[in-house]
């Protein structure tokens, strides 16, 4: 049985991927497509596009980036911690000794060391980092994954936004004011190799909402009258004023396109990959999920979220990082970057590795680090971001940015700039309220190649 951890605010986390949670609130696929199409007004403000897709590697719980990407060897003992720094393939960039594989791909990444915000609470900080907008009770902002799905149509036959996890038990990472139709398609199943090491790896991975009900054949689905009867009960429960029936045939055709398509199903057939590559990612659920994420991007999915939890290290921070957290991250993130680059996909795929905040420079009495949002680091790769570059710095004790300070909305705005989307353009909420994508974000041009 999977072992659960809870962060300090009581939210349970799996050691690897959190799977099988409801992400689309019981709506049928045609309903989701209807909602999506109703909201899908032509995008304005398109710019030159460097990237076409994003993979978010989410470090749930708040990683101690001071012990990962921004080591403080000259700080006092109660700050610098136990880890040494090591050189990397990027001249002048040094990172934790427990990230040796990432050290080999640092010439293909950008490290932002001067990121800061003011929300040291897991839930609101997760919302800020994953939406690019400071949370407010007045508006539920959409995640950057949902915004990407809204602004960049996916390839035919694939969902635009797929997530291998629900962030904060479904309280973040969703579509907000965009509406349910832009929520992620949630992956069900495990990404790890079978216990007996037989059969195809990840053969049970599937995406909720694009599989047929048990006992229901594609031939039945293609029969319009039988299809309408099958979904009739669902539509009876829907708001009759929502105009869901208009253009129903077109939405059923879209549903059929996804159900007929082999693209998504084949993306989960990891047995098609060489054994050496599967081993490079690792046979954990996190590793195989990352490999599936790369295959989903190849299939035309625009945004994929994968996650690894356990970063809420109030106690025994260094032991947890050394033995449990950093080894799988080091293996999987480096494999993903190198794999994308080797296939020529890194130029148009952004990899974004982040958590909700960093951790205190001062080590507490339990050999841990507590919540700290006023200085943290994130890693970006691909999609036109500079390679082998460090943006900004923190002061000698790591307490706050010393140069080039930036915020989560700045990073989000820069990502969207690379996707060819004006980060300040407006969308209309269902109530007719105009909303800028990112209220305060500015494009960080120094991050760009």
C-alpha positions as CSV (number, residue, x, y, z in Angstrom):
1,X,0.0,0.0,0.0
2,X,1.2,3.5,-0.8
3,X,2.6,5.4,2.2
4,X,1.1,8.8,2.9
5,X,2.8,11.8,4.5
6,X,1.1,15.0,5.7
7,X,2.6,18.4,5.5
8,X,2.5,20.6,8.6
9,X,-1.0,21.9,7.6
10,X,-2.5,18.5,7.5
11,X,-2.7,17.7,3.8
12,X,-1.8,14.2,2.9
13,X,0.8,13.6,0.3
14,X,1.9,10.4,-1.5
15,X,5.6,9.7,-1.6
16,X,5.3,9.8,-5.3
17,X,2.4,10.7,-7.5
18,X,-1.0,11.4,-6.1
19,X,-3.4,9.6,-8.4
20,X,-7.1,8.8,-9.0
21,X,-8.7,11.9,-7.5
22,X,-11.6,13.5,-9.2
23,X,-10.6,16.3,-11.5
24,X,-13.5,17.0,-13.7
25,X,-16.4,16.8,-11.2
26,X,-18.4,14.0,-12.9
27,X,-19.1,15.8,-16.1
28,X,-19.2,13.7,-19.3
29,X,-16.6,14.3,-22.0
30,X,-19.1,16.0,-24.4
31,X,-20.2,18.4,-21.6
32,X,-16.5,19.3,-20.9
33,X,-16.0,19.9,-24.6
34,X,-19.1,22.0,-24.7
35,X,-18.0,24.1,-21.8
36,X,-14.5,24.5,-23.4
37,X,-15.9,25.6,-26.7
38,X,-18.3,28.1,-25.2
39,X,-15.3,29.8,-23.5
40,X,-13.0,29.4,-26.4
41,X,-13.1,32.9,-27.9
42,X,-10.3,33.6,-30.4
43,X,-7.1,34.5,-28.6
44,X,-5.7,38.0,-29.1
45,X,-2.3,39.4,-28.4
46,X,-0.4,36.4,-29.9
47,X,3.3,37.0,-30.3
48,X,6.2,35.1,-31.8
49,X,6.0,31.7,-30.1
50,X,9.2,30.0,-28.9
51,X,7.5,27.2,-26.9
52,X,4.4,25.1,-27.6
53,X,4.1,23.1,-24.3
54,X,5.1,23.0,-20.7
55,X,5.9,20.3,-18.2
56,X,5.6,21.5,-14.6
57,X,7.6,19.4,-12.1
58,X,5.9,20.3,-8.8
59,X,7.8,19.8,-5.5
60,X,4.9,19.7,-3.1
61,X,5.6,20.9,0.5
62,X,8.1,23.7,-0.1
63,X,11.6,22.5,-1.0
64,X,14.7,23.7,0.8
65,X,16.2,25.3,-2.3
66,X,19.0,26.7,-0.2
67,X,20.3,23.2,0.1
68,X,19.7,22.4,-3.6
69,X,20.3,25.2,-6.1
70,X,21.7,28.0,-3.9
71,X,24.2,26.5,-1.5
72,X,25.6,29.0,1.1
73,X,29.2,27.7,1.8
74,X,30.3,31.0,3.3
75,X,27.3,31.5,5.6
76,X,27.5,30.8,9.4
77,X,27.2,27.2,10.5
78,X,23.6,27.5,11.6
79,X,22.7,28.6,8.0
80,X,25.0,26.8,5.5
81,X,23.9,23.3,6.4
82,X,25.6,20.0,5.9
83,X,25.9,19.8,2.1
84,X,28.9,20.8,-0.1
85,X,28.5,22.4,-3.5
86,X,29.8,20.9,-6.7
87,X,30.7,22.3,-10.1
88,X,28.4,21.7,-13.0
89,X,28.6,21.7,-16.8
90,X,27.6,25.4,-16.7
91,X,30.6,27.6,-16.0
92,X,30.3,29.3,-12.6
93,X,27.1,27.5,-11.5
94,X,27.6,25.2,-8.5
95,X,24.8,23.2,-6.8
96,X,24.3,20.6,-4.1
97,X,26.6,17.6,-4.0
98,X,23.4,15.5,-3.9
99,X,22.3,16.6,-7.4
100,X,25.2,15.1,-9.4
101,X,23.1,14.2,-12.4
102,X,21.5,17.6,-12.6
103,X,25.1,19.0,-12.5
104,X,25.6,17.3,-15.8
105,X,22.7,19.1,-17.5
106,X,23.0,22.5,-15.9
107,X,24.4,23.9,-19.2
108,X,20.8,23.4,-20.5
109,X,19.0,25.2,-17.7
110,X,18.3,28.5,-16.1
111,X,18.3,28.8,-12.3
112,X,16.4,31.7,-10.8
113,X,17.9,32.3,-7.4
114,X,16.1,35.6,-6.6
115,X,12.5,34.5,-6.5
116,X,10.5,35.8,-3.5
117,X,7.0,36.3,-2.3
118,X,5.3,36.9,1.1
119,X,3.0,33.9,1.6
120,X,4.5,31.2,3.9
121,X,1.4,29.1,4.0
122,X,1.1,26.0,1.8
123,X,-2.3,26.5,0.3
124,X,-2.2,30.2,-0.7
125,X,1.4,29.9,-1.7
126,X,0.6,26.9,-4.0
127,X,-2.2,29.0,-5.6
128,X,0.2,32.0,-6.2
129,X,2.9,29.8,-7.7
130,X,0.6,27.8,-9.9
131,X,-1.6,30.7,-11.1
132,X,0.8,33.6,-11.3
133,X,-1.7,35.7,-9.4
134,X,-1.8,36.5,-5.7
135,X,-4.8,34.7,-4.2
136,X,-7.8,36.7,-3.3
137,X,-11.2,35.7,-1.9
138,X,-12.9,37.7,-4.7
139,X,-11.6,35.7,-7.7
140,X,-10.5,32.1,-8.3
141,X,-7.6,32.5,-10.7
142,X,-7.0,29.7,-13.2
143,X,-3.8,27.7,-13.0
144,X,-1.2,28.3,-15.7
145,X,-2.0,24.8,-17.0
146,X,-5.7,25.8,-17.5
147,X,-4.7,29.1,-19.1
148,X,-2.4,27.2,-21.5
149,X,-5.2,24.9,-22.4
150,X,-7.5,27.9,-23.0
151,X,-5.0,29.9,-25.1
152,X,-3.3,27.1,-27.1
153,X,-5.6,24.5,-28.7
154,X,-4.3,21.0,-28.4
155,X,-3.6,18.7,-31.3
156,X,-6.7,16.7,-32.5
157,X,-7.5,13.7,-30.4
158,X,-5.6,14.6,-27.2
159,X,-6.6,16.5,-24.1
160,X,-4.8,19.9,-23.7
161,X,-4.0,19.7,-20.0
162,X,-3.1,16.5,-18.2
163,X,-2.0,16.2,-14.5
164,X,-0.6,13.3,-12.7
165,X,-1.6,14.8,-9.4
166,X,-4.1,17.0,-7.7
167,X,-2.4,20.0,-6.1
168,X,-3.4,20.6,-2.4
169,X,-6.2,18.0,-2.6
170,X,-7.9,19.7,-5.5
171,X,-7.8,23.2,-4.0
172,X,-5.2,24.4,-6.5
173,X,-4.1,23.7,-10.1
174,X,-7.7,24.0,-11.4
175,X,-9.4,26.3,-14.0
176,X,-10.9,28.9,-11.7
177,X,-13.0,31.5,-13.5
178,X,-12.3,29.8,-16.8
179,X,-14.8,27.1,-15.9
180,X,-14.7,23.3,-15.4
181,X,-14.0,22.7,-19.1
182,X,-10.4,23.8,-18.6
183,X,-9.6,21.6,-15.5
184,X,-6.9,19.1,-16.0
185,X,-7.6,15.6,-17.2
186,X,-6.4,13.5,-14.2
187,X,-4.2,10.4,-14.8
188,X,-5.3,7.3,-13.0
189,X,-3.2,4.3,-12.3
190,X,0.4,3.8,-11.2
191,X,3.5,4.7,-13.2
192,X,5.8,2.1,-11.6
193,X,6.8,-1.3,-12.9
194,X,4.7,-4.2,-11.7
195,X,5.8,-5.8,-8.5
196,X,6.6,-9.1,-10.4
197,X,8.4,-7.1,-13.1
198,X,6.3,-8.7,-15.7
199,X,4.1,-7.1,-18.3
200,X,4.3,-3.7,-19.8
201,X,5.4,-0.9,-17.5
202,X,2.6,1.5,-16.7
203,X,0.0,-0.6,-18.6
204,X,-2.7,0.7,-16.3
205,X,-2.1,4.4,-16.8
206,X,-5.2,6.1,-18.2
207,X,-6.7,9.5,-18.3
208,X,-10.1,10.0,-16.7
209,X,-12.7,11.3,-19.1
210,X,-11.2,9.7,-22.3
211,X,-12.0,6.0,-21.7
212,X,-15.2,4.3,-22.4
213,X,-17.5,3.1,-19.6
214,X,-17.2,-0.6,-18.8
215,X,-19.2,-2.6,-21.2
216,X,-19.7,0.3,-23.6
217,X,-18.2,-0.1,-27.1
218,X,-16.9,2.5,-29.6
219,X,-19.6,1.2,-32.0
220,X,-22.3,2.1,-29.5
221,X,-20.7,5.4,-28.9
222,X,-20.8,6.2,-32.6
223,X,-24.5,5.6,-32.8
224,X,-25.9,9.0,-32.2
225,X,-29.3,7.9,-30.8
226,X,-27.7,5.4,-28.4
227,X,-25.1,8.0,-27.4
228,X,-27.8,10.6,-26.6
229,X,-29.7,8.0,-24.5
230,X,-26.5,7.0,-22.7
231,X,-25.8,10.6,-21.6
232,X,-29.5,11.6,-21.1
233,X,-29.4,11.1,-17.4
234,X,-26.3,13.4,-17.1
235,X,-27.9,16.1,-19.2
236,X,-31.1,15.9,-17.1
237,X,-29.0,16.9,-14.1
238,X,-27.4,19.8,-16.0
239,X,-28.7,23.3,-16.0
240,X,-31.2,23.5,-19.0
241,X,-30.4,27.2,-19.3
242,X,-26.8,26.4,-19.9
243,X,-27.5,25.9,-23.6
244,X,-25.5,22.6,-23.5
245,X,-27.5,21.0,-26.3
246,X,-26.6,23.6,-29.0
247,X,-24.2,22.1,-31.5
248,X,-24.3,18.8,-29.7
249,X,-23.2,16.9,-32.8
250,X,-20.0,18.9,-33.1
251,X,-19.1,18.2,-29.5
252,X,-19.8,14.5,-29.8
253,X,-17.6,14.5,-32.8
254,X,-14.8,16.0,-30.7
255,X,-15.5,13.4,-28.0
256,X,-15.3,10.6,-30.6
257,X,-12.1,12.0,-32.0
258,X,-10.4,11.7,-28.6
259,X,-11.9,8.3,-27.9
260,X,-11.0,7.0,-31.3
261,X,-7.5,8.4,-31.2
262,X,-4.5,6.2,-30.3
263,X,-2.3,9.2,-29.4
264,X,-3.1,9.4,-25.7
265,X,-3.3,5.7,-25.2
266,X,0.0,5.1,-27.0
267,X,1.6,7.8,-24.8
268,X,1.1,5.5,-21.8
269,X,2.6,2.5,-23.5
270,X,6.0,3.0,-22.1
271,X,7.1,-0.5,-23.2
272,X,7.6,1.2,-26.6
273,X,10.6,3.0,-25.1
274,X,14.0,1.3,-24.9
275,X,14.7,-0.4,-21.6
276,X,17.8,1.7,-21.1
277,X,15.7,4.9,-21.3
278,X,13.1,3.6,-18.9
279,X,15.8,2.7,-16.5
280,X,17.3,6.2,-16.9
281,X,14.1,7.7,-15.7
282,X,13.7,5.1,-13.0
283,X,10.9,2.6,-12.4
284,X,9.3,4.7,-9.6
285,X,5.9,6.2,-10.3
286,X,7.5,9.6,-10.4
287,X,10.1,8.5,-13.0
288,X,7.7,6.6,-15.2
289,X,5.2,9.5,-14.9
290,X,7.9,11.9,-16.2
291,X,8.5,9.6,-19.2
292,X,4.8,9.4,-19.9
293,X,4.7,13.3,-19.6
294,X,7.3,13.5,-22.4
295,X,5.3,11.1,-24.5
296,X,2.1,13.1,-23.9
297,X,3.9,16.3,-25.1
298,X,5.0,14.4,-28.2
299,X,1.3,13.4,-28.8
300,X,0.3,17.1,-28.7
301,X,-0.7,17.8,-25.1
302,X,0.0,21.4,-24.2
303,X,0.6,21.2,-20.4
304,X,1.5,18.3,-18.1
305,X,2.0,18.4,-14.3
306,X,3.9,15.8,-12.5
307,X,4.7,16.0,-8.7
308,X,6.7,14.5,-6.0
309,X,5.8,15.3,-2.3
310,X,7.6,15.1,1.0
311,X,9.4,18.5,0.9
312,X,7.9,19.9,4.1
313,X,11.1,19.2,6.1
314,X,10.6,20.9,9.5
315,X,12.6,18.1,11.1
316,X,15.7,16.2,9.9
317,X,15.9,18.3,6.7
318,X,19.3,17.1,5.6
319,X,18.7,13.4,6.2
320,X,15.4,13.7,4.3
321,X,17.0,15.4,1.4
322,X,20.0,13.2,1.2
323,X,18.2,9.8,1.5
324,X,14.6,10.4,0.2
325,X,14.0,13.6,-1.7
326,X,17.0,14.6,-3.8
327,X,18.0,11.2,-5.4
328,X,14.7,10.7,-7.3
329,X,14.5,14.4,-8.3
330,X,18.1,14.3,-9.5
331,X,17.5,11.2,-11.6
332,X,14.1,12.1,-13.0
333,X,14.6,15.8,-13.7
334,X,18.0,15.3,-15.4
335,X,16.6,12.4,-17.5
336,X,13.7,14.5,-18.6
337,X,15.8,17.5,-19.7
338,X,18.4,15.3,-21.4
339,X,15.7,13.2,-23.2
340,X,13.8,16.3,-24.4
341,X,17.1,17.8,-25.6
342,X,18.2,14.7,-27.3
343,X,15.0,14.5,-29.3
344,X,15.1,18.1,-30.3
345,X,12.0,18.8,-28.1
346,X,13.6,21.1,-25.5
347,X,13.6,24.0,-27.9
348,X,9.8,24.1,-27.8
349,X,9.1,22.5,-24.4
350,X,9.4,24.4,-21.2
351,X,10.4,22.4,-18.1
352,X,9.5,24.3,-14.9
353,X,10.6,22.9,-11.5
354,X,9.2,24.7,-8.5
355,X,7.4,24.4,-5.1
356,X,5.2,26.7,-3.2
357,X,8.1,28.4,-1.2
358,X,11.5,27.8,0.1
359,X,12.7,27.1,3.6
360,X,14.3,29.2,6.4
361,X,18.0,29.9,6.1
362,X,18.4,29.3,9.8
363,X,18.3,25.7,10.8
364,X,15.9,25.0,13.7
365,X,16.4,22.9,16.8
366,X,15.1,19.8,15.0
367,X,17.8,20.0,12.3
368,X,15.0,21.2,10.0
369,X,14.1,24.3,8.1
370,X,10.7,26.0,8.3
371,X,8.6,27.9,5.8
372,X,10.3,30.8,4.1
373,X,8.8,32.6,1.1
374,X,11.2,35.6,1.1
375,X,13.9,33.8,-0.8
376,X,13.7,30.6,-3.0
377,X,14.9,29.2,-6.3
378,X,13.3,27.6,-9.3
379,X,14.7,25.9,-12.3
380,X,13.6,26.4,-15.9
381,X,14.8,24.7,-19.1
382,X,13.9,24.8,-22.8
383,X,11.4,26.9,-24.6
384,X,13.9,29.8,-25.4
385,X,15.1,30.3,-21.9
386,X,18.9,30.9,-21.6
387,X,21.1,27.9,-21.1
388,X,23.6,27.7,-18.3
389,X,22.4,30.9,-16.7
390,X,21.8,32.0,-13.1
391,X,19.4,34.8,-12.6
392,X,19.8,36.9,-9.5
393,X,21.3,36.2,-6.1
394,X,20.5,36.1,-2.5
395,X,22.4,37.9,0.3
396,X,25.2,36.1,2.2
397,X,22.8,34.4,4.6
398,X,20.2,33.5,2.0
399,X,17.5,35.6,3.7
400,X,16.4,37.7,0.7
401,X,17.2,38.5,-2.9
402,X,20.3,40.7,-3.3
403,X,20.1,41.2,-7.0
404,X,17.4,41.0,-9.7
405,X,14.5,40.2,-7.4
406,X,11.4,38.7,-9.0
407,X,8.1,37.1,-8.1
408,X,5.9,34.2,-9.1
409,X,3.8,36.4,-11.4
410,X,7.0,37.5,-13.2
411,X,8.0,33.9,-13.9
412,X,4.5,33.1,-15.1
413,X,4.4,36.1,-17.4
414,X,7.8,35.1,-18.8
415,X,6.6,31.6,-19.5
416,X,3.6,32.9,-21.3
417,X,5.7,35.3,-23.3
418,X,7.6,32.3,-24.5
419,X,4.4,30.6,-25.4
420,X,3.6,33.5,-27.7
421,X,0.8,34.8,-25.4
422,X,0.7,38.4,-24.2
423,X,0.7,38.0,-20.4
424,X,-1.3,41.2,-20.0
425,X,-4.1,40.5,-22.4
426,X,-7.6,40.1,-20.9
427,X,-10.1,37.3,-20.8
428,X,-13.7,37.5,-19.9
429,X,-15.1,35.7,-16.9
430,X,-18.5,33.9,-17.4
431,X,-20.1,37.0,-15.6
432,X,-18.5,39.3,-18.2
433,X,-15.7,40.7,-16.0
434,X,-12.4,41.4,-17.9
435,X,-9.4,39.8,-16.3
436,X,-5.7,40.2,-17.2
437,X,-3.9,36.9,-17.4
438,X,-1.4,38.1,-14.8
439,X,-2.2,41.3,-13.0
440,X,1.3,42.3,-12.0
441,X,3.7,40.0,-13.8
442,X,6.5,41.4,-16.0
443,X,8.5,39.6,-18.6
444,X,12.0,38.9,-17.3
445,X,13.9,39.5,-20.5
446,X,17.3,38.5,-19.0
447,X,16.0,34.9,-18.7
448,X,15.6,34.7,-22.4
449,X,18.1,33.5,-25.0
